[in-house]
Amino acid sequence: QVQLVESGGGLVQPGGSLRLSCSVSGSIFRIYRMAWYRQAPGKQREHVATVSVSNSPTYADSVKGRFTISRDNAKNTMYLQMNDLKTEDTAVYYCNVPNNLQPWGEGTLVTVSS
């Protein structure tokens, strides 16, 4: 069974940076594109960014120019570098396989507050 483990969240001031990691068990990571999602309090989960197997990214308009998604296929790990964080980025961040959704992990909480 595939396991998704997110880490790297925390409390940061507006304008700050964080780097999230997503560790994926199993060989599925090297076959499929991967994505980050987030769910803010009281809101539905939303797509943040996707990265292809060859590291080609796409982003939601709300994070373009501030977030960078990447992956290391040798380590079965995906990353999300988040810069110039805003209060509206506060959410629990999750990773998953968009074309082959797996059981969701626990996510990692990002809180942007002064």
ZALUM-458686 format. One record per residue: residue number from 1; residue in three letters; x, y negated, z negated of N, C-alpha, C in turn. Coordinates in pm, whole numbers, plus 32768, in hexadecimal, padded with zeros to 4 digits. Atoms other than C-alpha are relative to their C-alpha. Layout:
N
NODE   resi   resn     nx     ny     nz    cax    cay    caz     cx     cy     cz
NODE    NUM    ALA      X      Y      Z      X      Y      Z      X      Y      Z
...
This chain:
114
NODE   resi   resn     nx     ny     nz    cax    cay    caz     cx     cy     cz
NODE      1    GLN   8054   8077   8000   8000   8000   8000   8058   7F84   8000
NODE      2    VAL   7FB3   807C   7FF8   807E   7EA6   8059   7FE9   7FAD   7F82
NODE      3    GLN   800A   805C   8071   80C8   7DC1   7F34   8039   7F79   8027
NODE      4    LEU   7FD7   8089   7FE4   80E2   7C49   7F55   801A   7FBB   7F7A
NODE      5    VAL   7FDC   8040   807E   8198   7B8D   7E41   8032   7F74   801D
NODE      6    GLU   7FDC   808D   7FED   81A1   7A12   7E43   8048   7FCC   7F84
NODE      7    SER   7FB7   803D   8070   8290   7945   7D6D   8032   7F77   8028
NODE      8    GLY   7FC1   8080   7FE6   832E   77EF   7D4B   7FAA   7F86   7FE0
NODE      9    GLY   8054   8071   8022   8209   771A   7CDE   802A   7FBC   7F80
NODE     10    GLY   7FE1   8049   807A   8211   761D   7BC7   7FC1   7F77   8001
NODE     11    LEU   8030   8089   800D   81CA   74BB   7B59   8067   7FA1   803C
NODE     12    VAL   7FA6   805F   7FBF   825D   73A6   7C2D   7FB9   7F7A   800F
NODE     13    GLN   8038   8085   7FF0   822A   7231   7C4C   7FE4   7FE4   8094
NODE     14    PRO   8017   8027   7F73   819A   7194   7D88   8083   7FD3   8040
NODE     15    GLY   7F84   801D   7FB8   82AB   7176   7E8C   806C   8068   7FEC
NODE     16    GLY   7F9D   7F98   801C   8364   72A2   7E01   7FFA   8073   8061
NODE     17    SER   7FF3   7F8D   7FA7   83BE   73EF   7E9F   7FFB   8081   7FB1
NODE     18    LEU   7FFE   7F78   8035   838D   7560   7E5D   8018   8060   8073
NODE     19    ARG   7FF0   7F96   7F9D   83EC   769E   7F13   7FBC   807E   7FCF
NODE     20    LEU   8047   7F87   8023   82FF   77C2   7F08   803A   8077   804B
NODE     21    SER   7FD4   7F83   7FC1   835B   792B   7F53   7F8F   8065   7FFF
NODE     22    CYS   8061   7F93   7FF7   8287   7A52   7FC0   804C   807F   8020
NODE     23    SER   7FBE   7F80   7FED   8316   7BAD   7F96   7F99   8068   8029
NODE     24    VAL   8060   7FA0   7FC8   826E   7CC0   8060   803C   808B   8001
NODE     25    SER   7FD1   7F75   7FFD   8292   7E35   802A   7FD3   8042   8081
NODE     26    GLY   8029   7FB4   7F8C   8288   7F25   814E   802E   7FC5   8084
NODE     27    SER   7FCC   8027   7F7D   82DB   7F10   82BF   7FA4   7FA1   804B
NODE     28    ILE   8060   8057   7FBA   81A9   7E3F   831A   803B   7F75   801A
NODE     29    PHE   7FC9   8088   7FF5   8273   7D01   82E5   8047   7FEC   8085
NODE     30    ARG   7FAF   8012   7F88   834F   7D3D   8414   7FAF   800D   8080
NODE     31    ILE   8054   7FE9   7F8B   822A   7D81   84FB   7FA1   7F8C   801B
NODE     32    TYR   806A   8064   7FF4   8131   7C69   84B7   8031   7F75   7FDF
NODE     33    ARG   7FEB   8089   802F   812F   7AF3   849D   7FC7   7FF5   7F73
NODE     34    MET   8024   8013   808B   8106   7A76   833A   7FCC   7F73   7FEC
NODE     35    ALA   803B   8084   8017   804B   7952   82A4   7FFA   7FDE   7F6C
NODE     36    TRP   801A   8035   8085   802B   7879   816F   7F73   7FC6   8000
NODE     37    TYR   8084   8038   8018   7ED7   781A   80E7   8002   7FBC   7F77
NODE     38    ARG   800C   803A   8085   7E6A   7749   7FBF   7F6E   7FED   7FDB
NODE     39    GLN   8088   8015   8033   7D39   7720   7EE6   8006   7F9D   7F8E
NODE     40    ALA   8006   8068   8066   7D00   75DF   7E25   7F88   801B   7FA4
NODE     41    PRO   806F   7FEC   805D   7C1D   75D8   7CF4   7F7B   7FD7   803D
NODE     42    GLY   8085   8020   7FCF   7AB1   75E9   7D5F   7FF2   8000   8098
NODE     43    LYS   8005   8001   7F6D   7B06   7613   7ED0   801A   808A   8038
NODE     44    GLN   7FE5   7F82   7FBD   7B1C   772E   7FC9   8093   800A   8025
NODE     45    ARG   7F78   7FE9   7FD4   7C65   77CC   8028   8010   7FC9   808E
NODE     46    GLU   7FE8   8038   7F7C   7D00   771E   8154   8089   8027   8034
NODE     47    HIS   7F81   7FE1   7FC1   7E14   7766   824B   8060   7F8A   7FF5
NODE     48    VAL   7F9A   8068   800A   7F59   76A5   821B   8061   8007   8075
NODE     49    ALA   7F9B   7FF2   7F97   8056   7730   8312   800E   8094   8025
NODE     50    THR   7FE8   7F79   7FCC   80A7   7862   83E6   8089   8005   8042
NODE     51    VAL   7F7F   7FEE   7FBE   81F4   78EB   845E   7FFD   8084   804C
NODE     52    SER   7FFC   7F87   7FAF   8222   79E4   8579   8077   8057   7FD5
NODE     53    VAL   7F90   7FA5   801D   830F   7B0E   8569   8084   7FBF   8028
NODE     54    SER   7F86   8043   7FCF   840A   7A39   862A   8014   7F76   7FC2
NODE     55    ASN   7FEE   807C   804D   83E7   7916   8532   7FC8   7F84   8044
NODE     56    SER   8044   8073   7FC5   830A   7837   8606   7F8C   7FD6   7FA6
NODE     57    PRO   8064   802A   8063   8231   7763   851B   7F87   7FB6   803B
NODE     58    THR   8072   8058   7FEA   80D8   76C5   8524   7FD1   7FD0   7F79
NODE     59    TYR   8024   803F   807E   804C   75DC   841B   7F74   7FC4   8006
NODE     60    ALA   8079   804E   800E   7F07   754F   839F   8025   7F6C   800A
NODE     61    ASP   7FE3   808F   7FEF   7EED   73DD   83EE   8026   7FBD   7F7C
NODE     62    SER   7FEB   8040   8082   7EEF   7388   827B   808F   800E   7FCC
NODE     63    VAL   7F78   7FE9   8033   8052   740C   824A   806B   7FEA   8069
NODE     64    LYS   7F9E   8015   7F96   80F8   73C4   8399   8062   7F92   7FDC
NODE     65    GLY   7F99   8062   801D   8240   730E   8372   8032   8001   7F70
NODE     66    ARG   7FD8   7FF9   808E   8255   735F   81FD   8027   808D   7FD7
NODE     67    PHE   7FE6   7F74   8024   8255   74DC   81E6   804A   8046   8071
NODE     68    THR   7FB8   7FAE   7F9E   833C   75D4   8294   7FF2   8093   7FD9
NODE     69    ILE   800F   7F71   8017   82E9   7746   82B0   8071   8049   8047
NODE     70    SER   7F96   7FB0   7FC3   83F5   784A   82F5   7FF9   808E   7FC7
NODE     71    ARG   7FFE   7F76   802E   843B   79BB   82CB   8089   803B   8013
NODE     72    ASP   7F84   7FB4   7FF6   8560   7AA4   8294   7FD6   8092   800F
NODE     73    ASN   8030   7F78   7FE7   850A   7BF0   8337   8057   806A   7FBD
NODE     74    ALA   7FA6   7FA0   8042   8639   7C9A   829D   7FDD   8010   7F6C
NODE     75    LYS   8020   7FFD   808E   85B9   7C45   8141   7F6A   8014   7FE7
NODE     76    ASN   8092   7FF4   800F   8442   7C75   8184   7FC8   7F8E   7FAC
NODE     77    THR   8027   8074   8051   8413   7B17   80FA   7FDE   7F8A   805A
NODE     78    MET   802A   8079   7FBA   835F   79E1   8172   800C   7F8B   7F9E
NODE     79    TYR   7FEC   8076   8054   8396   787F   80F3   7FA4   7F8E   802E
NODE     80    LEU   8046   807C   7FE0   82DE   7736   80E4   8048   7F8F   7FB7
NODE     81    GLN   7FBE   8076   8038   83B2   7600   80AE   7F9C   7F8D   8006
NODE     82    MET   8064   806A   8009   82CB   74ED   8037   8043   7F80   7FD0
NODE     83    ASN   7FC5   8082   8021   8348   7385   803A   7F94   7F95   7FFB
NODE     84    ASP   805D   8071   8009   82A0   7239   7FED   7F76   802F   7FD1
NODE     85    LEU   807E   7FC7   8031   8199   72EB   7F21   7FA0   7F94   7FD1
NODE     86    LYS   806C   805C   8026   804E   723D   7EE3   7FA4   8044   7F9C
NODE     87    THR   805B   7FC7   8064   7F4C   726B   7DD2   7F9E   8060   8041
NODE     88    GLU   8060   7FA8   7FBC   7E65   7308   7ED3   803C   8086   802C
NODE     89    ASP   7FC1   7F7E   7FE5   7F62   7421   7F06   7FF2   805F   7F88
NODE     90    THR   8014   7FAC   8076   7F0D   74A2   7DAA   7FA1   8074   8022
NODE     91    ALA   804F   7F8A   7FDD   7E90   7607   7DD8   804E   807C   7FD7
NODE     92    VAL   7FBC   7F7E   8008   7EDF   7776   7DAE   8022   8027   808F
NODE     93    TYR   7FD0   7FDE   7F7B   7FAF   77E0   7ED9   800F   8098   800C
NODE     94    TYR   7FFD   7F71   7FE5   7F90   793B   7F70   8040   801A   8088
NODE     95    CYS   7FD2   7FD5   7F7D   8034   79F8   808B   7FAF   807A   802B
NODE     96    ASN   8044   7F8B   7FCD   7F98   7AFD   816D   8021   8012   8093
NODE     97    VAL   7FEA   7FDB   7F74   7F99   7B9F   82C5   7F81   7FDC   804C
NODE     98    PRO   807E   8032   7FC8   7E99   7ADD   8392   7FBA   8060   805F
NODE     99    ASN   803E   7FA3   7FA2   7E5F   7BEC   8496   7FE5   808A   7FC4
NODE    100    ASN   8010   7F7E   8042   7E56   7D08   8399   7FFA   7FE6   7F6A
NODE    101    LEU   8008   802E   808A   7DE1   7C78   824D   8012   8071   7F9C
NODE    102    GLN   7FE0   7FA1   806A   7E65   7D2C   811B   7FC1   7FCF   7F7D
NODE    103    PRO   8031   802E   8083   7DF0   7D22   7FAF   804F   7F86   7FD5
NODE    104    TRP   7FBE   807B   8026   7E3A   7BC6   7F30   8054   8014   7F82
NODE    105    GLY   7FAF   8001   8078   7F52   7B95   7E36   7FC7   7F9E   7F9A
NODE    106    GLU   802E   805C   8069   7F37   7AC1   7CFD   8014   7F6E   8026
NODE    107    GLY   7FE5   8089   7FD9   7FBA   798E   7DAC   8061   7FBC   7FA1
NODE    108    THR   7FA8   8051   8056   809A   7881   7D1C   7FC6   7F73   7FFA
NODE    109    LEU   8043   8081   8016   8012   773F   7C87   8060   7F8D   8018
NODE    110    VAL   7FB8   807C   7FE9   808F   75F3   7D09   7FAB   7F8D   7FCB
NODE    111    THR   8047   8073   8038   802C   74C2   7C3F   8052   7F83   801C
NODE    112    VAL   7FBE   807E   7FDF   8082   7369   7CC3   7FBC   7F92   7FAF
NODE    113    SER   803B   8061   805B   804C   7266   7BB7   806C   7FA9   7FC3
NODE    114    SER   7FA4   8059   8044   80F2   7138   7B1B   7FE8   8003   7F6A
